[in-house]
Amino acid sequence: MPITLLRRERRFYELFDRQAGNVVAASRLLRTAFDDRIEAMPAHQAAIKDLEHAGDELTHEIIQTLHRTFITPFEREDIYALSSGLDDVLDYIDEIAETIILYGITDISAAAKSMAGLIVEAAVQIQGAVSKLESKSGVSEHGIEVHRIENVGDTESRRAIGELFRGGYDAVAIIKLKDFYTLLEDSLDRCEDVANVIEGIIIKNA
């Protein structure tokens, strides 16, 4: 294969590595924000927004590279799916931070902090899987771990939402916090979707 094509194939792996790094960085910022003073949330949200914007630019670059590339390292539909999935996780993390400010949530519960920690864990596993896409070795262990983390997140979310209906919260607070927990759970679901895309790529290219 000509050197120019090899370089262009490598470009996809490099771009996905960078995007996975953005996801990890954003998830860690979110988890840190949950432990900080609520007054500091706008600053944390702005930092997450910067990463989300950087992610949008990377997504655009991946698609542009795809349009310019005749031979791709794996199927075009999978490049689209992986790019979209990573971008969606970033969008969810950004939306979680925005929702805290929009809804005026002033107390981050232990359950929410736990789920934010799970998002970090899932993001780190995705980054590990993405880093091994080119070699195709050792990817499955990361996918298995993401599925485990997502299952734990489902349990945490159900427990937290159930607690809302046991008294102590007014109707408006219940609606706001239920939306908040659902966003946390949805972000973990999207991490699992990304893991599934990666697993599918490995199976198709085995």
WOBEL-V708355 format. One record per residue. N is the residue number from 0. RES is the residue in three letters. SS is DSSP state (hx for helix, st for strand, lp for the rest). OMEGA is omega in whole degrees, -180 to 180 (999 if undefined). Layout:
# WOBEL-V708355
N | RES | SS | OMEGA
N | RES | SS | OMEGA
This chain:
# WOBEL-V708355
0 | MET | lp | -180
1 | PRO | lp | -178
2 | ILE | hx | -179
3 | THR | hx | 179
4 | LEU | hx | 178
5 | LEU | hx | 179
6 | ARG | hx | -179
7 | ARG | hx | 176
8 | GLU | hx | 179
9 | ARG | hx | -178
10 | ARG | hx | 179
11 | PHE | hx | -180
12 | TYR | hx | 179
13 | GLU | hx | -180
14 | LEU | hx | 178
15 | PHE | hx | 176
16 | ASP | hx | 180
17 | ARG | hx | -179
18 | GLN | hx | 177
19 | ALA | hx | 176
20 | GLY | hx | 176
21 | ASN | hx | 179
22 | VAL | hx | 179
23 | VAL | hx | -179
24 | ALA | hx | -180
25 | ALA | hx | 180
26 | SER | hx | 179
27 | ARG | hx | 175
28 | LEU | hx | 179
29 | LEU | hx | -179
30 | ARG | hx | 177
31 | THR | hx | 180
32 | ALA | hx | -178
33 | PHE | hx | 179
34 | ASP | hx | -177
35 | ASP | lp | 175
36 | ARG | lp | -178
37 | ILE | hx | 179
38 | GLU | hx | -179
39 | ALA | hx | -176
40 | MET | hx | 179
41 | PRO | hx | 179
42 | ALA | hx | 177
43 | HIS | hx | -179
44 | GLN | hx | 178
45 | ALA | hx | 179
46 | ALA | hx | 177
47 | ILE | hx | 179
48 | LYS | hx | 177
49 | ASP | hx | 178
50 | LEU | hx | 178
51 | GLU | hx | 177
52 | HIS | hx | 177
53 | ALA | hx | 177
54 | GLY | hx | 177
55 | ASP | hx | 179
56 | GLU | hx | 178
57 | LEU | hx | 178
58 | THR | hx | 178
59 | HIS | hx | -180
60 | GLU | hx | 178
61 | ILE | hx | -179
62 | ILE | hx | 177
63 | GLN | hx | 178
64 | THR | hx | 178
65 | LEU | hx | -180
66 | HIS | hx | -178
67 | ARG | hx | -173
68 | THR | lp | 180
69 | PHE | lp | 178
70 | ILE | lp | -178
71 | THR | lp | -177
72 | PRO | lp | 172
73 | PHE | lp | -169
74 | GLU | lp | -177
75 | ARG | hx | -179
76 | GLU | hx | 178
77 | ASP | hx | 174
78 | ILE | hx | 176
79 | TYR | hx | -176
80 | ALA | hx | -179
81 | LEU | hx | 178
82 | SER | hx | -180
83 | SER | hx | -178
84 | GLY | hx | 179
85 | LEU | hx | 178
86 | ASP | hx | 179
87 | ASP | hx | 179
88 | VAL | hx | 176
89 | LEU | hx | 179
90 | ASP | hx | 180
91 | TYR | hx | 180
92 | ILE | hx | 178
93 | ASP | hx | -179
94 | GLU | hx | 178
95 | ILE | hx | -180
96 | ALA | hx | 179
97 | GLU | hx | -178
98 | THR | hx | 178
99 | ILE | hx | 180
100 | ILE | hx | -177
101 | LEU | hx | -178
102 | TYR | hx | -180
103 | GLY | lp | 178
104 | ILE | lp | -175
105 | THR | lp | -179
106 | ASP | lp | 179
107 | ILE | lp | -175
108 | SER | lp | 177
109 | ALA | hx | 179
110 | ALA | hx | 179
111 | ALA | hx | 178
112 | LYS | hx | 178
113 | SER | hx | -180
114 | MET | hx | 176
115 | ALA | hx | 176
116 | GLY | hx | 177
117 | LEU | hx | 177
118 | ILE | hx | 177
119 | VAL | hx | -180
120 | GLU | hx | 180
121 | ALA | hx | 180
122 | ALA | hx | 179
123 | VAL | hx | 178
124 | GLN | hx | 177
125 | ILE | hx | 178
126 | GLN | hx | 178
127 | GLY | hx | 180
128 | ALA | hx | 180
129 | VAL | hx | -178
130 | SER | hx | -179
131 | LYS | lp | -178
132 | LEU | lp | -176
133 | GLU | lp | -179
134 | SER | lp | -180
135 | LYS | lp | -178
136 | SER | lp | 176
137 | GLY | lp | -178
138 | VAL | lp | -171
139 | SER | hx | -178
140 | GLU | hx | 178
141 | HIS | hx | 178
142 | GLY | hx | 178
143 | ILE | hx | -179
144 | GLU | hx | 177
145 | VAL | hx | 178
146 | HIS | hx | 178
147 | ARG | hx | -179
148 | ILE | hx | 180
149 | GLU | hx | 177
150 | ASN | hx | 177
151 | VAL | hx | 179
152 | GLY | hx | 176
153 | ASP | hx | -180
154 | THR | hx | 179
155 | GLU | hx | -178
156 | SER | hx | 179
157 | ARG | hx | -180
158 | ARG | hx | -178
159 | ALA | hx | 179
160 | ILE | hx | 177
161 | GLY | hx | 180
162 | GLU | hx | -180
163 | LEU | hx | -175
164 | PHE | lp | 179
165 | ARG | lp | 178
166 | GLY | lp | 178
167 | GLY | lp | 180
168 | TYR | lp | 174
169 | ASP | lp | -173
170 | ALA | hx | -179
171 | VAL | hx | 179
172 | ALA | hx | 179
173 | ILE | hx | -180
174 | ILE | hx | -179
175 | LYS | hx | -176
176 | LEU | hx | 177
177 | LYS | hx | 176
178 | ASP | hx | -179
179 | PHE | hx | 179
180 | TYR | hx | 179
181 | THR | hx | 177
182 | LEU | hx | 178
183 | LEU | hx | 179
184 | GLU | hx | -180
185 | ASP | hx | 179
186 | SER | hx | 176
187 | LEU | hx | 176
188 | ASP | hx | -179
189 | ARG | hx | 174
190 | CYS | hx | 178
191 | GLU | hx | 177
192 | ASP | hx | 179
193 | VAL | hx | 178
194 | ALA | hx | 178
195 | ASN | hx | 178
196 | VAL | hx | -179
197 | ILE | hx | 178
198 | GLU | hx | 179
199 | GLY | hx | 178
200 | ILE | hx | -178
201 | ILE | hx | -179
202 | ILE | hx | -178
203 | LYS | hx | -175
204 | ASN | lp | -179
205 | ALA | lp | 999
